[in-house]
Amino acid sequence: MGSRKHNRAELIKEAKKTESFAKLRNCPTSPRKMRLVADMIRGMKVEQALHVLKHSPQEASGRMHKLLLSALANWQAKNEGVRMEETSLFVKEVGVDGGRSLKRIRTAPQGRAHRIRKRSNHVTLLIDNRIAQ
């Protein structure tokens, strides 16, 4: 590995120490519905995002709430001596990608069949400290 590549890898490794992430794979909700929930919390403080997700009527918000709690647990595992209340954690990135689609058949008139696509998605949630220590 060249020296520039090695130095860049070290910088990325140092940056990843402050931010924590969690992934949700093959969630049985369409990506379009999950993106609506992701757009609600993107850039929010973690405490505020947890409150919004808990009281949101969408079904996808329950799954996103659980994912945010998982990302918080990952952050606490990385930063053992730091209290969460003393830091200003925020939702840095929320990415929603399409996952595997289950293809089903629904009967249609005159001997035909229509294809039903039951979509799923992958969500990646990244939290970070707004003020570097």
A tleap script that builds the chain and sets N, CA, C and O, in Angstrom:
source leaprc.protein.ff14SB
mol = sequence {
  NMET GLY SER ARG LYS HIE ASN ARG ALA GLU
  LEU ILE LYS GLU ALA LYS LYS THR GLU SER
  PHE ALA LYS LEU ARG ASN CYS PRO THR SER
  PRO ARG LYS MET ARG LEU VAL ALA ASP MET
  ILE ARG GLY MET LYS VAL GLU GLN ALA LEU
  HIE VAL LEU LYS HIE SER PRO GLN GLU ALA
  SER GLY ARG MET HIE LYS LEU LEU LEU SER
  ALA LEU ALA ASN TRP GLN ALA LYS ASN GLU
  GLY VAL ARG MET GLU GLU THR SER LEU PHE
  VAL LYS GLU VAL GLY VAL ASP GLY GLY ARG
  SER LEU LYS ARG ILE ARG THR ALA PRO GLN
  GLY ARG ALA HIE ARG ILE ARG LYS ARG SER
  ASN HIE VAL THR LEU LEU ILE ASP ASN ARG
  ILE ALA CGLN
}
set mol.1.N position { 0.849 -1.177 0.000 }
set mol.1.CA position { 0.000 0.000 0.000 }
set mol.1.C position { 0.893 1.238 0.000 }
set mol.1.O position { 1.865 1.316 0.751 }
set mol.2.N position { 0.550 2.200 -0.850 }
set mol.2.CA position { 1.329 3.425 -0.920 }
set mol.2.C position { 1.130 4.287 0.308 }
set mol.2.O position { 0.186 4.089 1.073 }
set mol.3.N position { 2.026 5.246 0.493 }
set mol.3.CA position { 1.970 6.072 1.701 }
set mol.3.C position { 0.740 6.980 1.720 }
set mol.3.O position { 0.149 7.193 2.778 }
set mol.4.N position { 0.342 7.524 0.548 }
set mol.4.CA position { -0.848 8.373 0.527 }
set mol.4.C position { -2.099 7.577 0.865 }
set mol.4.O position { -2.968 8.044 1.601 }
set mol.5.N position { -2.178 6.372 0.318 }
set mol.5.CA position { -3.327 5.512 0.584 }
set mol.5.C position { -3.367 5.108 2.058 }
set mol.5.O position { -4.433 5.061 2.673 }
set mol.6.N position { -2.207 4.822 2.604 }
set mol.6.CA position { -2.117 4.447 4.009 }
set mol.6.C position { -2.520 5.612 4.917 }
set mol.6.O position { -3.264 5.418 5.878 }
set mol.7.N position { -2.031 6.823 4.617 }
set mol.7.CA position { -2.386 8.000 5.420 }
set mol.7.C position { -3.882 8.282 5.353 }
set mol.7.O position { -4.504 8.623 6.359 }
set mol.8.N position { -4.452 8.138 4.163 }
set mol.8.CA position { -5.888 8.364 4.002 }
set mol.8.C position { -6.691 7.331 4.803 }
set mol.8.O position { -7.703 7.667 5.418 }
set mol.9.N position { -6.237 6.084 4.791 }
set mol.9.CA position { -6.908 5.027 5.551 }
set mol.9.C position { -6.843 5.316 7.048 }
set mol.9.O position { -7.808 5.059 7.769 }
set mol.10.N position { -5.732 5.840 7.516 }
set mol.10.CA position { -5.603 6.190 8.932 }
set mol.10.C position { -6.555 7.333 9.312 }
set mol.10.O position { -7.161 7.310 10.383 }
set mol.11.N position { -6.680 8.327 8.432 }
set mol.11.CA position { -7.609 9.429 8.695 }
set mol.11.C position { -9.051 8.948 8.759 }
set mol.11.O position { -9.819 9.389 9.614 }
set mol.12.N position { -9.416 8.054 7.867 }
set mol.12.CA position { -10.779 7.508 7.868 }
set mol.12.C position { -11.024 6.704 9.134 }
set mol.12.O position { -12.106 6.767 9.716 }
set mol.13.N position { -10.015 5.945 9.562 }
set mol.13.CA position { -10.149 5.145 10.771 }
set mol.13.C position { -10.340 6.033 12.000 }
set mol.13.O position { -11.137 5.707 12.880 }
set mol.14.N position { -9.615 7.154 12.067 }
set mol.14.CA position { -9.761 8.103 13.178 }
set mol.14.C position { -11.143 8.758 13.171 }
set mol.14.O position { -11.743 8.965 14.225 }
set mol.15.N position { -11.641 9.081 11.979 }
set mol.15.CA position { -12.962 9.712 11.879 }
set mol.15.C position { -14.065 8.755 12.305 }
set mol.15.O position { -15.068 9.187 12.873 }
set mol.16.N position { -13.897 7.467 12.042 }
set mol.16.CA position { -14.918 6.488 12.387 }
set mol.16.C position { -15.001 6.217 13.887 }
set mol.16.O position { -15.952 5.588 14.351 }
set mol.17.N position { -14.011 6.688 14.647 }
set mol.17.CA position { -14.062 6.476 16.094 }
set mol.17.C position { -15.142 7.332 16.748 }
set mol.17.O position { -15.691 6.942 17.778 }
set mol.18.N position { -15.455 8.488 16.172 }
set mol.18.CA position { -16.463 9.359 16.787 }
set mol.18.C position { -17.872 9.012 16.335 }
set mol.18.O position { -18.826 9.235 17.080 }
set mol.19.N position { -18.024 8.471 15.133 }
set mol.19.CA position { -19.365 8.198 14.640 }
set mol.19.C position { -19.695 6.720 14.764 }
set mol.19.O position { -18.822 5.861 14.643 }
set mol.20.N position { -20.967 6.440 15.006 }
set mol.20.CA position { -21.433 5.066 15.145 }
set mol.20.C position { -22.596 4.848 14.199 }
set mol.20.O position { -23.315 5.787 13.855 }
set mol.21.N position { -22.776 3.610 13.782 }
set mol.21.CA position { -23.836 3.338 12.822 }
set mol.21.C position { -24.554 2.046 13.179 }
set mol.21.O position { -24.071 1.235 13.969 }
set mol.22.N position { -25.709 1.884 12.578 }
set mol.22.CA position { -26.466 0.644 12.679 }
set mol.22.C position { -27.122 0.401 11.330 }
set mol.22.O position { -27.467 1.345 10.618 }
set mol.23.N position { -27.292 -0.864 10.985 }
set mol.23.CA position { -27.899 -1.226 9.704 }
set mol.23.C position { -29.098 -2.125 9.937 }
set mol.23.O position { -29.097 -2.992 10.811 }
set mol.24.N position { -30.109 -1.893 9.135 }
set mol.24.CA position { -31.302 -2.737 9.137 }
set mol.24.C position { -31.420 -3.307 7.733 }
set mol.24.O position { -31.546 -2.555 6.766 }
set mol.25.N position { -31.381 -4.622 7.614 }
set mol.25.CA position { -31.365 -5.264 6.308 }
set mol.25.C position { -32.681 -6.005 6.072 }
set mol.25.O position { -33.250 -6.592 6.992 }
set mol.26.N position { -33.152 -5.968 4.828 }
set mol.26.CA position { -34.350 -6.676 4.398 }
set mol.26.C position { -35.568 -6.371 5.263 }
set mol.26.O position { -36.283 -7.280 5.687 }
set mol.27.N position { -35.794 -5.111 5.517 }
set mol.27.CA position { -36.958 -4.665 6.276 }
set mol.27.C position { -38.186 -4.739 5.360 }
set mol.27.O position { -38.155 -4.174 4.267 }
set mol.28.N position { -39.262 -5.415 5.769 }
set mol.28.CA position { -40.390 -5.621 4.858 }
set mol.28.C position { -41.311 -4.409 4.735 }
set mol.28.O position { -42.518 -4.520 4.950 }
set mol.29.N position { -40.756 -3.279 4.395 }
set mol.29.CA position { -41.504 -2.054 4.128 }
set mol.29.C position { -40.965 -1.503 2.818 }
set mol.29.O position { -39.784 -1.674 2.514 }
set mol.30.N position { -41.805 -0.853 2.048 }
set mol.30.CA position { -41.303 -0.328 0.786 }
set mol.30.C position { -40.326 0.817 1.062 }
set mol.30.O position { -40.502 1.554 2.032 }
set mol.31.N position { -39.310 0.972 0.229 }
set mol.31.CA position { -38.319 2.032 0.443 }
set mol.31.C position { -38.935 3.425 0.430 }
set mol.31.O position { -38.466 4.322 1.131 }
set mol.32.N position { -39.976 3.604 -0.360 }
set mol.32.CA position { -40.634 4.915 -0.454 }
set mol.32.C position { -41.238 5.332 0.886 }
set mol.32.O position { -41.129 6.489 1.293 }
set mol.33.N position { -41.876 4.380 1.564 }
set mol.33.CA position { -42.477 4.686 2.868 }
set mol.33.C position { -41.405 4.913 3.929 }
set mol.33.O position { -41.566 5.762 4.806 }
set mol.34.N position { -40.308 4.154 3.852 }
set mol.34.CA position { -39.246 4.310 4.836 }
set mol.34.C position { -38.501 5.626 4.638 }
set mol.34.O position { -38.043 6.226 5.611 }
set mol.35.N position { -38.371 6.084 3.395 }
set mol.35.CA position { -37.688 7.352 3.137 }
set mol.35.C position { -38.444 8.528 3.731 }
set mol.35.O position { -37.826 9.510 4.143 }
set mol.36.N position { -39.770 8.448 3.784 }
set mol.36.CA position { -40.559 9.513 4.413 }
set mol.36.C position { -40.191 9.655 5.889 }
set mol.36.O position { -40.078 10.766 6.409 }
set mol.37.N position { -40.008 8.519 6.552 }
set mol.37.CA position { -39.634 8.529 7.976 }
set mol.37.C position { -38.184 8.986 8.121 }
set mol.37.O position { -37.859 9.728 9.048 }
set mol.38.N position { -37.313 8.548 7.215 }
set mol.38.CA position { -35.898 8.923 7.289 }
set mol.38.C position { -35.726 10.422 7.102 }
set mol.38.O position { -34.886 11.036 7.759 }
set mol.39.N position { -36.520 11.021 6.207 }
set mol.39.CA position { -36.418 12.458 5.972 }
set mol.39.C position { -36.861 13.257 7.186 }
set mol.39.O position { -36.404 14.382 7.386 }
set mol.40.N position { -37.749 12.688 8.002 }
set mol.40.CA position { -38.218 13.394 9.198 }
set mol.40.C position { -37.096 13.615 10.205 }
set mol.40.O position { -37.029 14.667 10.841 }
set mol.41.N position { -36.206 12.618 10.355 }
set mol.41.CA position { -35.227 12.683 11.443 }
set mol.41.C position { -33.825 13.064 10.994 }
set mol.41.O position { -32.950 13.259 11.837 }
set mol.42.N position { -33.588 13.175 9.714 }
set mol.42.CA position { -32.237 13.480 9.216 }
set mol.42.C position { -31.771 14.832 9.746 }
set mol.42.O position { -32.450 15.839 9.547 }
set mol.43.N position { -30.616 14.866 10.423 }
set mol.43.CA position { -30.049 16.107 10.950 }
set mol.43.C position { -30.537 16.492 12.334 }
set mol.43.O position { -30.047 17.471 12.897 }
set mol.44.N position { -31.477 15.764 12.899 }
set mol.44.CA position { -32.020 16.091 14.230 }
set mol.44.C position { -31.084 15.635 15.337 }
set mol.44.O position { -30.227 14.775 15.133 }
set mol.45.N position { -31.264 16.229 16.518 }
set mol.45.CA position { -30.599 15.700 17.706 }
set mol.45.C position { -31.215 14.342 18.020 }
set mol.45.O position { -32.378 14.093 17.703 }
set mol.46.N position { -30.437 13.473 18.640 }
set mol.46.CA position { -30.872 12.102 18.869 }
set mol.46.C position { -32.087 12.046 19.790 }
set mol.46.O position { -33.020 11.286 19.530 }
set mol.47.N position { -32.093 12.841 20.863 }
set mol.47.CA position { -33.216 12.816 21.797 }
set mol.47.C position { -34.501 13.264 21.109 }
set mol.47.O position { -35.564 12.681 21.319 }
set mol.48.N position { -34.393 14.295 20.294 }
set mol.48.CA position { -35.557 14.807 19.580 }
set mol.48.C position { -36.033 13.783 18.543 }
set mol.48.O position { -37.237 13.599 18.366 }
set mol.49.N position { -35.106 13.124 17.865 }
set mol.49.CA position { -35.468 12.125 16.860 }
set mol.49.C position { -36.170 10.932 17.504 }
set mol.49.O position { -37.126 10.397 16.942 }
set mol.50.N position { -35.702 10.513 18.681 }
set mol.50.CA position { -36.361 9.411 19.379 }
set mol.50.C position { -37.792 9.774 19.745 }
set mol.50.O position { -38.698 8.948 19.629 }
set mol.51.N position { -37.994 11.018 20.191 }
set mol.51.CA position { -39.330 11.470 20.560 }
set mol.51.C position { -40.249 11.520 19.337 }
set mol.51.O position { -41.403 11.098 19.411 }
set mol.52.N position { -39.741 12.034 18.217 }
set mol.52.CA position { -40.549 12.136 16.995 }
set mol.52.C position { -40.929 10.746 16.488 }
set mol.52.O position { -42.071 10.518 16.090 }
set mol.53.N position { -39.975 9.823 16.502 }
set mol.53.CA position { -40.250 8.483 16.003 }
set mol.53.C position { -41.227 7.727 16.895 }
set mol.53.O position { -42.054 6.954 16.412 }
set mol.54.N position { -41.124 7.957 18.196 }
set mol.54.CA position { -42.003 7.243 19.115 }
set mol.54.C position { -43.464 7.652 18.932 }
set mol.54.O position { -44.365 6.825 19.073 }
set mol.55.N position { -43.696 8.927 18.616 }
set mol.55.CA position { -45.062 9.432 18.510 }
set mol.55.C position { -45.538 9.574 17.071 }
set mol.55.O position { -46.573 10.196 16.831 }
set mol.56.N position { -44.821 9.023 16.122 }
set mol.56.CA position { -45.216 9.098 14.721 }
set mol.56.C position { -46.174 7.958 14.393 }
set mol.56.O position { -45.972 6.839 14.864 }
set mol.57.N position { -47.214 8.212 13.596 }
set mol.57.CA position { -48.197 7.160 13.317 }
set mol.57.C position { -47.754 6.143 12.262 }
set mol.57.O position { -48.388 5.096 12.133 }
set mol.58.N position { -46.691 6.416 11.507 }
set mol.58.CA position { -46.267 5.487 10.456 }
set mol.58.C position { -45.754 4.179 11.050 }
set mol.58.O position { -45.152 4.158 12.123 }
set mol.59.N position { -46.003 3.103 10.336 }
set mol.59.CA position { -45.547 1.793 10.798 }
set mol.59.C position { -44.028 1.681 10.712 }
set mol.59.O position { -43.408 0.986 11.516 }
set mol.60.N position { -43.433 2.360 9.742 }
set mol.60.CA position { -41.981 2.294 9.557 }
set mol.60.C position { -41.234 3.026 10.669 }
set mol.60.O position { -40.055 2.755 10.895 }
set mol.61.N position { -41.898 3.949 11.365 }
set mol.61.CA position { -41.209 4.707 12.407 }
set mol.61.C position { -40.839 3.829 13.598 }
set mol.61.O position { -39.854 4.107 14.281 }
set mol.62.N position { -41.608 2.776 13.859 }
set mol.62.CA position { -41.250 1.851 14.935 }
set mol.62.C position { -39.942 1.138 14.654 }
set mol.62.O position { -39.109 0.968 15.544 }
set mol.63.N position { -39.771 0.723 13.411 }
set mol.63.CA position { -38.526 0.052 13.025 }
set mol.63.C position { -37.350 1.017 13.060 }
set mol.63.O position { -36.250 0.640 13.466 }
set mol.64.N position { -37.573 2.266 12.635 }
set mol.64.CA position { -36.508 3.267 12.638 }
set mol.64.C position { -36.126 3.634 14.079 }
set mol.64.O position { -34.954 3.877 14.366 }
set mol.65.N position { -37.115 3.675 14.983 }
set mol.65.CA position { -36.868 3.960 16.398 }
set mol.65.C position { -35.944 2.900 16.986 }
set mol.65.O position { -34.988 3.210 17.698 }
set mol.66.N position { -36.248 1.653 16.675 }
set mol.66.CA position { -35.429 0.551 17.186 }
set mol.66.C position { -34.011 0.598 16.612 }
set mol.66.O position { -33.045 0.279 17.305 }
set mol.67.N position { -33.895 0.995 15.349 }
set mol.67.CA position { -32.577 1.118 14.712 }
set mol.67.C position { -31.758 2.238 15.334 }
set mol.67.O position { -30.547 2.103 15.507 }
set mol.68.N position { -32.420 3.350 15.672 }
set mol.68.CA position { -31.729 4.470 16.308 }
set mol.68.C position { -31.251 4.083 17.704 }
set mol.68.O position { -30.164 4.486 18.118 }
set mol.69.N position { -32.041 3.314 18.426 }
set mol.69.CA position { -31.607 2.819 19.738 }
set mol.69.C position { -30.387 1.893 19.599 }
set mol.69.O position { -29.499 1.900 20.452 }
set mol.70.N position { -30.351 1.108 18.533 }
set mol.70.CA position { -29.208 0.231 18.286 }
set mol.70.C position { -27.948 1.048 17.981 }
set mol.70.O position { -26.859 0.716 18.450 }
set mol.71.N position { -28.103 2.112 17.197 }
set mol.71.CA position { -26.959 2.972 16.895 }
set mol.71.C position { -26.451 3.661 18.166 }
set mol.71.O position { -25.247 3.850 18.334 }
set mol.72.N position { -27.377 4.036 19.059 }
set mol.72.CA position { -26.976 4.632 20.343 }
set mol.72.C position { -26.203 3.633 21.194 }
set mol.72.O position { -25.218 3.992 21.839 }
set mol.73.N position { -26.647 2.385 21.195 }
set mol.73.CA position { -25.937 1.351 21.954 }
set mol.73.C position { -24.539 1.128 21.371 }
set mol.73.O position { -23.584 0.905 22.115 }
set mol.74.N position { -24.421 1.188 20.055 }
set mol.74.CA position { -23.106 1.059 19.425 }
set mol.74.C position { -22.211 2.239 19.793 }
set mol.74.O position { -21.010 2.070 20.003 }
set mol.75.N position { -22.796 3.434 19.869 }
set mol.75.CA position { -22.018 4.614 20.263 }
set mol.75.C position { -21.528 4.482 21.703 }
set mol.75.O position { -20.386 4.827 22.007 }
set mol.76.N position { -22.389 3.983 22.587 }
set mol.76.CA position { -21.998 3.811 23.982 }
set mol.76.C position { -20.912 2.752 24.126 }
set mol.76.O position { -20.057 2.860 25.005 }
set mol.77.N position { -20.933 1.738 23.279 }
set mol.77.CA position { -19.891 0.714 23.331 }
set mol.77.C position { -18.536 1.282 22.905 }
set mol.77.O position { -17.500 0.871 23.429 }
set mol.78.N position { -18.538 2.225 21.960 }
set mol.78.CA position { -17.283 2.845 21.519 }
set mol.78.C position { -16.766 3.864 22.524 }
set mol.78.O position { -15.555 3.995 22.699 }
set mol.79.N position { -17.668 4.593 23.189 }
set mol.79.CA position { -17.294 5.673 24.109 }
set mol.79.C position { -17.745 5.305 25.522 }
set mol.79.O position { -18.783 5.769 25.992 }
set mol.80.N position { -16.960 4.474 26.186 }
set mol.80.CA position { -17.382 3.934 27.474 }
set mol.80.C position { -17.382 4.964 28.593 }
set mol.80.O position { -18.282 4.937 29.433 }
set mol.81.N position { -16.420 5.861 28.638 }
set mol.81.CA position { -16.330 6.802 29.751 }
set mol.81.C position { -17.172 8.049 29.580 }
set mol.81.O position { -17.254 8.855 30.506 }
set mol.82.N position { -17.806 8.238 28.422 }
set mol.82.CA position { -18.525 9.469 28.114 }
set mol.82.C position { -20.014 9.264 28.343 }
set mol.82.O position { -20.578 8.244 27.947 }
set mol.83.N position { -20.649 10.242 28.988 }
set mol.83.CA position { -22.100 10.179 29.189 }
set mol.83.C position { -22.806 10.758 27.967 }
set mol.83.O position { -22.355 11.733 27.365 }
set mol.84.N position { -23.917 10.132 27.626 }
set mol.84.CA position { -24.639 10.540 26.430 }
set mol.84.C position { -25.266 11.926 26.597 }
set mol.84.O position { -25.390 12.668 25.622 }
set mol.85.N position { -25.661 12.278 27.818 }
set mol.85.CA position { -26.310 13.563 28.063 }
set mol.85.C position { -25.341 14.735 27.882 }
set mol.85.O position { -25.761 15.846 27.559 }
set mol.86.N position { -24.057 14.487 28.088 }
set mol.86.CA position { -23.058 15.553 27.996 }
set mol.86.C position { -22.634 15.840 26.559 }
set mol.86.O position { -22.057 16.894 26.290 }
set mol.87.N position { -22.904 14.941 25.646 }
set mol.87.CA position { -22.518 15.136 24.259 }
set mol.87.C position { -23.719 15.612 23.449 }
set mol.87.O position { -24.866 15.447 23.863 }
set mol.88.N position { -23.446 16.191 22.313 }
set mol.88.CA position { -24.528 16.642 21.427 }
set mol.88.C position { -24.577 15.718 20.216 }
set mol.88.O position { -24.083 16.049 19.139 }
set mol.89.N position { -25.185 14.552 20.419 }
set mol.89.CA position { -25.294 13.578 19.336 }
set mol.89.C position { -26.413 13.982 18.385 }
set mol.89.O position { -27.448 14.496 18.809 }
set mol.90.N position { -26.195 13.745 17.105 }
set mol.90.CA position { -27.219 14.022 16.115 }
set mol.90.C position { -27.198 12.950 15.035 }
set mol.90.O position { -26.214 12.225 14.885 }
set mol.91.N position { -28.276 12.857 14.295 }
set mol.91.CA position { -28.387 11.887 13.210 }
set mol.91.C position { -27.670 12.485 12.008 }
set mol.91.O position { -28.169 13.421 11.383 }
set mol.92.N position { -26.507 11.950 11.687 }
set mol.92.CA position { -25.685 12.512 10.616 }
set mol.92.C position { -26.196 12.091 9.243 }
set mol.92.O position { -26.371 12.930 8.360 }
set mol.93.N position { -26.434 10.809 9.064 }
set mol.93.CA position { -26.893 10.290 7.777 }
set mol.93.C position { -27.923 9.212 7.993 }
set mol.93.O position { -27.824 8.418 8.929 }
set mol.94.N position { -28.918 9.186 7.119 }
set mol.94.CA position { -29.866 8.080 7.063 }
set mol.94.C position { -29.999 7.714 5.595 }
set mol.94.O position { -30.453 8.523 4.785 }
set mol.95.N position { -29.607 6.511 5.256 }
set mol.95.CA position { -29.708 6.056 3.874 }
set mol.95.C position { -30.693 4.918 3.762 }
set mol.95.O position { -30.649 3.967 4.542 }
set mol.96.N position { -31.586 5.013 2.790 }
set mol.96.CA position { -32.571 3.961 2.553 }
set mol.96.C position { -32.384 3.464 1.122 }
set mol.96.O position { -32.529 4.231 0.171 }
set mol.97.N position { -32.066 2.197 0.975 }
set mol.97.CA position { -31.875 1.581 -0.332 }
set mol.97.C position { -32.897 0.470 -0.520 }
set mol.97.O position { -33.393 -0.105 0.449 }
set mol.98.N position { -33.199 0.184 -1.746 }
set mol.98.CA position { -34.116 -0.918 -2.032 }
set mol.98.C position { -33.473 -2.252 -1.732 }
set mol.98.O position { -32.295 -2.463 -2.023 }
set mol.99.N position { -34.231 -3.135 -1.160 }
set mol.99.CA position { -33.728 -4.466 -0.846 }
set mol.99.C position { -34.306 -5.493 -1.814 }
set mol.99.O position { -34.670 -5.168 -2.944 }
set mol.100.N position { -34.380 -6.702 -1.363 }
set mol.100.CA position { -34.899 -7.788 -2.178 }
set mol.100.C position { -36.414 -7.647 -2.333 }
set mol.100.O position { -37.105 -7.282 -1.382 }
set mol.101.N position { -36.921 -7.932 -3.515 }
set mol.101.CA position { -38.361 -7.909 -3.762 }
set mol.101.C position { -38.865 -9.340 -3.876 }
set mol.101.O position { -38.287 -10.154 -4.596 }
set mol.102.N position { -39.941 -9.641 -3.166 }
set mol.102.CA position { -40.589 -10.939 -3.312 }
set mol.102.C position { -41.610 -10.817 -4.432 }
set mol.102.O position { -42.436 -9.904 -4.419 }
set mol.103.N position { -41.564 -11.708 -5.380 }
set mol.103.CA position { -42.480 -11.638 -6.515 }
set mol.103.C position { -43.598 -12.644 -6.314 }
set mol.103.O position { -43.358 -13.835 -6.114 }
set mol.104.N position { -44.817 -12.146 -6.369 }
set mol.104.CA position { -45.997 -12.968 -6.170 }
set mol.104.C position { -46.927 -12.803 -7.362 }
set mol.104.O position { -46.794 -11.853 -8.133 }
set mol.105.N position { -47.867 -13.726 -7.511 }
set mol.105.CA position { -48.820 -13.701 -8.615 }
set mol.105.C position { -50.218 -13.482 -8.057 }
set mol.105.O position { -50.623 -14.135 -7.095 }
set mol.106.N position { -50.948 -12.564 -8.664 }
set mol.106.CA position { -52.355 -12.354 -8.327 }
set mol.106.C position { -53.177 -12.664 -9.570 }
set mol.106.O position { -52.848 -12.219 -10.669 }
set mol.107.N position { -54.229 -13.418 -9.389 }
set mol.107.CA position { -55.060 -13.777 -10.536 }
set mol.107.C position { -55.769 -12.547 -11.082 }
set mol.107.O position { -56.130 -11.636 -10.338 }
set mol.108.N position { -55.961 -12.539 -12.386 }
set mol.108.CA position { -56.611 -11.429 -13.080 }
set mol.108.C position { -57.696 -12.011 -13.997 }
set mol.108.O position { -57.734 -13.219 -14.227 }
set mol.109.N position { -58.569 -11.155 -14.513 }
set mol.109.CA position { -59.651 -11.656 -15.374 }
set mol.109.C position { -59.140 -12.295 -16.667 }
set mol.109.O position { -58.033 -12.013 -17.126 }
set mol.110.N position { -59.955 -13.137 -17.222 }
set mol.110.CA position { -59.733 -13.789 -18.508 }
set mol.110.C position { -58.458 -14.637 -18.514 }
set mol.110.O position { -57.734 -14.671 -19.509 }
set mol.111.N position { -58.194 -15.310 -17.415 }
set mol.111.CA position { -57.086 -16.257 -17.355 }
set mol.111.C position { -55.709 -15.634 -17.267 }
set mol.111.O position { -54.706 -16.332 -17.415 }
set mol.112.N position { -55.641 -14.353 -17.032 }
set mol.112.CA position { -54.339 -13.688 -16.927 }
set mol.112.C position { -53.861 -13.692 -15.478 }
set mol.112.O position { -54.572 -14.117 -14.568 }
set mol.113.N position { -52.625 -13.204 -15.292 }
set mol.113.CA position { -52.062 -13.064 -13.948 }
set mol.113.C position { -51.273 -11.771 -13.891 }
set mol.113.O position { -50.590 -11.406 -14.848 }
set mol.114.N position { -51.369 -11.086 -12.778 }
set mol.114.CA position { -50.596 -9.863 -12.566 }
set mol.114.C position { -49.517 -10.155 -11.531 }
set mol.114.O position { -49.723 -10.930 -10.597 }
set mol.115.N position { -48.361 -9.517 -11.716 }
set mol.115.CA position { -47.267 -9.709 -10.780 }
set mol.115.C position { -47.367 -8.690 -9.660 }
set mol.115.O position { -47.569 -7.501 -9.907 }
set mol.116.N position { -47.226 -9.158 -8.428 }
set mol.116.CA position { -47.203 -8.295 -7.242 }
set mol.116.C position { -45.768 -8.289 -6.740 }
set mol.116.O position { -45.171 -9.351 -6.564 }
set mol.117.N position { -45.213 -7.120 -6.511 }
set mol.117.CA position { -43.863 -7.003 -5.967 }
set mol.117.C position { -43.964 -6.554 -4.513 }
set mol.117.O position { -44.393 -5.436 -4.228 }
set mol.118.N position { -43.565 -7.432 -3.601 }
set mol.118.CA position { -43.524 -7.077 -2.179 }
set mol.118.C position { -42.114 -6.586 -1.897 }
set mol.118.O position { -41.171 -7.371 -1.804 }
set mol.119.N position { -41.991 -5.286 -1.763 }
set mol.119.CA position { -40.672 -4.670 -1.673 }
set mol.119.C position { -40.131 -4.695 -0.247 }
set mol.119.O position { -40.887 -4.770 0.722 }
set mol.120.N position { -38.815 -4.632 -0.142 }
set mol.120.CA position { -38.141 -4.506 1.153 }
set mol.120.C position { -37.038 -3.472 0.994 }
set mol.120.O position { -36.760 -3.019 -0.116 }
set mol.121.N position { -36.408 -3.098 2.103 }
set mol.121.CA position { -35.376 -2.073 2.010 }
set mol.121.C position { -34.250 -2.343 2.999 }
set mol.121.O position { -34.372 -3.161 3.911 }
set mol.122.N position { -33.146 -1.623 2.783 }
set mol.122.CA position { -32.002 -1.629 3.688 }
set mol.122.C position { -31.828 -0.202 4.191 }
set mol.122.O position { -31.830 0.744 3.404 }
set mol.123.N position { -31.677 -0.050 5.511 }
set mol.123.CA position { -31.511 1.274 6.104 }
set mol.123.C position { -30.163 1.313 6.807 }
set mol.123.O position { -29.816 0.388 7.540 }
set mol.124.N position { -29.403 2.382 6.586 }
set mol.124.CA position { -28.151 2.617 7.290 }
set mol.124.C position { -28.276 3.942 8.021 }
set mol.124.O position { -28.529 4.973 7.398 }
set mol.125.N position { -28.101 3.925 9.341 }
set mol.125.CA position { -28.248 5.120 10.164 }
set mol.125.C position { -26.914 5.425 10.832 }
set mol.125.O position { -26.300 4.543 11.433 }
set mol.126.N position { -26.467 6.668 10.727 }
set mol.126.CA position { -25.166 7.088 11.238 }
set mol.126.C position { -25.369 8.242 12.210 }
set mol.126.O position { -25.965 9.259 11.856 }
set mol.127.N position { -24.873 8.086 13.438 }
set mol.127.CA position { -24.940 9.186 14.412 }
set mol.127.C position { -23.532 9.648 14.725 }
set mol.127.O position { -22.574 8.878 14.669 }
set mol.128.N position { -23.432 10.926 15.057 }
set mol.128.CA position { -22.114 11.518 15.299 }
set mol.128.C position { -22.254 12.595 16.347 }
set mol.128.O position { -23.352 13.083 16.618 }
set mol.129.N position { -21.122 12.965 16.938 }
set mol.129.CA position { -21.065 14.048 17.900 }
set mol.129.C position { -20.899 15.351 17.133 }
set mol.129.O position { -19.991 15.471 16.310 }
set mol.130.N position { -21.754 16.320 17.388 }
set mol.130.CA position { -21.688 17.572 16.643 }
set mol.130.C position { -20.408 18.355 16.952 }
set mol.130.O position { -19.840 18.996 16.068 }
set mol.131.N position { -19.962 18.300 18.196 }
set mol.131.CA position { -18.750 18.992 18.602 }
set mol.131.C position { -17.677 17.945 18.866 }
set mol.131.O position { -17.814 17.121 19.771 }
set mol.132.N position { -16.620 17.981 18.082 }
set mol.132.CA position { -15.531 17.011 18.259 }
set mol.132.C position { -14.822 17.283 19.579 }
set mol.132.O position { -14.621 18.435 19.963 }
set mol.133.N position { -14.449 16.212 20.265 }
set mol.133.CA position { -13.832 16.362 21.589 }
set mol.133.C position { -12.345 16.558 21.471 }
set mol.133.O position { -11.659 16.701 22.483 }
savepdb mol mol.pdb
quit
